Amino acid sequence: MHSLVYRSAANESFTIPEIYGMLSNAKDYNAEHGITGCLLYHNSQFLQLLEGEEGEVLKLFQKITMDKRHHDILLIESEYSNTRLFGEWSMAFHDYGQNGLSANLKLNQIDAFLKQSDAFNRKSAPVLKFFSAVKDILFSN
Ligand SMILES: Cc1cc2nc3c(=O)[nH]c(=O)nc-3n(C[C@H](O)[C@H](O)[C@H](O)COP(=O)(O)O)c2cc1C
């Protein structure tokens, strides 16, 4: 099992309705290729976790890096993982909206979202890196 996390910045023209459109195709592709994970969105920043068989994850990430709808792609982790955090989700999505939510509310939202995953019960290195990256995108501006 391979786990890959990256962040990126959405192009201005990539609006929420278009993101939902992209996700509907993505979920079909992911389900067919045994890929699970989540995509978080805040202030035009994406954070995505992809998990699955190594070859499949790397092939998809290659396609995603070629996608012109986002830029400044930064790979945060790509490593072996012994378990899926979002085994039930072909691609869970959460939109944190723009700035304006209080820090507390953002943290509550992270909790509520991640409680649906196995991430809460694990303290492995990939999980901790993932949590720290979630906080980075929520509190970086
Ligand atoms: C932020 C972001 C996340 C994406 N996540 C996925 C995904 O999880 N699965 C997927 O199939 N495509 C995803 N895509 C879309 C891919 O970049 C690409 O458009 C899609 O795989 C179709 O590629 P193809 O036309 O080369 O076959 C994502 C795109 C962006 C911008």
The ligand as an SDF file (V2000), in Angstrom:
LIG
                    3D

 31 33  0  0  0  0  0  0  0  0999 V2000
   -6.5800   18.9470   -7.2960 C   0  0  0  0  0  0  0  0  0  0  0  0
   -6.8990   17.8470   -8.2600 C   0  0  0  0  0  0  0  0  0  0  0  0
   -7.1800   16.5700   -7.7850 C   0  0  0  0  0  0  0  0  0  0  0  0
   -7.4810   15.5290   -8.6640 C   0  0  0  0  0  0  0  0  0  0  0  0
   -7.7580   14.2800   -8.1660 N   0  0  0  0  0  0  0  0  0  0  0  0
   -8.0500   13.2690   -9.0130 C   0  0  0  0  0  0  0  0  0  0  0  0
   -8.3260   11.9580   -8.5300 C   0  0  0  0  0  0  0  0  0  0  0  0
   -8.3160   11.6760   -7.3310 O   0  0  0  0  0  0  0  0  0  0  0  0
   -8.6160   10.9870   -9.4490 N   0  0  0  0  0  0  0  0  0  0  0  0
   -8.6610   11.2330  -10.8150 C   0  0  0  0  0  0  0  0  0  0  0  0
   -8.9300   10.3320  -11.5970 O   0  0  0  0  0  0  0  0  0  0  0  0
   -8.4100   12.4700  -11.2780 N   0  0  0  0  0  0  0  0  0  0  0  0
   -8.1030   13.4940  -10.4250 C   0  0  0  0  0  0  0  0  0  0  0  0
   -7.8510   14.7410  -10.9340 N   0  0  0  0  0  0  0  0  0  0  0  0
   -7.9830   14.9540  -12.3890 C   0  0  0  0  0  0  0  0  0  0  0  0
   -6.7020   14.5320  -13.1170 C   0  0  0  0  0  0  0  0  0  0  0  0
   -5.7570   15.5770  -13.0130 O   0  0  0  0  0  0  0  0  0  0  0  0
   -6.9950   14.2750  -14.6230 C   0  0  0  0  0  0  0  0  0  0  0  0
   -7.7210   15.3310  -15.1610 O   0  0  0  0  0  0  0  0  0  0  0  0
   -7.7970   13.0050  -14.7850 C   0  0  0  0  0  0  0  0  0  0  0  0
   -7.0810   11.9320  -14.2010 O   0  0  0  0  0  0  0  0  0  0  0  0
   -8.0380   12.6760  -16.2600 C   0  0  0  0  0  0  0  0  0  0  0  0
   -6.8110   12.5880  -16.9000 O   0  0  0  0  0  0  0  0  0  0  0  0
   -6.6720   12.1020  -18.4170 P   0  0  0  0  0  0  0  0  0  0  0  0
   -7.5790   12.9930  -19.2010 O   0  0  0  0  0  0  0  0  0  0  0  0
   -5.2150   12.2860  -18.7490 O   0  0  0  0  0  0  0  0  0  0  0  0
   -7.0760   10.6660  -18.4580 O   0  0  0  0  0  0  0  0  0  0  0  0
   -7.5260   15.7810  -10.0660 C   0  0  0  0  0  0  0  0  0  0  0  0
   -7.2290   17.0650  -10.5240 C   0  0  0  0  0  0  0  0  0  0  0  0
   -6.9360   18.0960   -9.6560 C   0  0  0  0  0  0  0  0  0  0  0  0
   -6.6410   19.4710  -10.1840 C   0  0  0  0  0  0  0  0  0  0  0  0
  1  2  1  0
  2  3  1  0
  2 30  2  0
  3  4  2  0
  4  5  1  0
  4 28  1  0
  5  6  2  0
  6  7  1  0
  6 13  1  0
  7  8  2  0
  7  9  1  0
  9 10  1  0
 10 11  2  0
 10 12  1  0
 12 13  2  0
 13 14  1  0
 14 15  1  0
 14 28  1  0
 15 16  1  0
 16 17  1  0
 16 18  1  0
 18 19  1  0
 18 20  1  0
 20 21  1  0
 20 22  1  0
 22 23  1  0
 23 24  1  0
 24 25  2  0
 24 26  1  0
 24 27  1  0
 28 29  2  0
 29 30  1  0
 30 31  1  0
M  END
$$$$
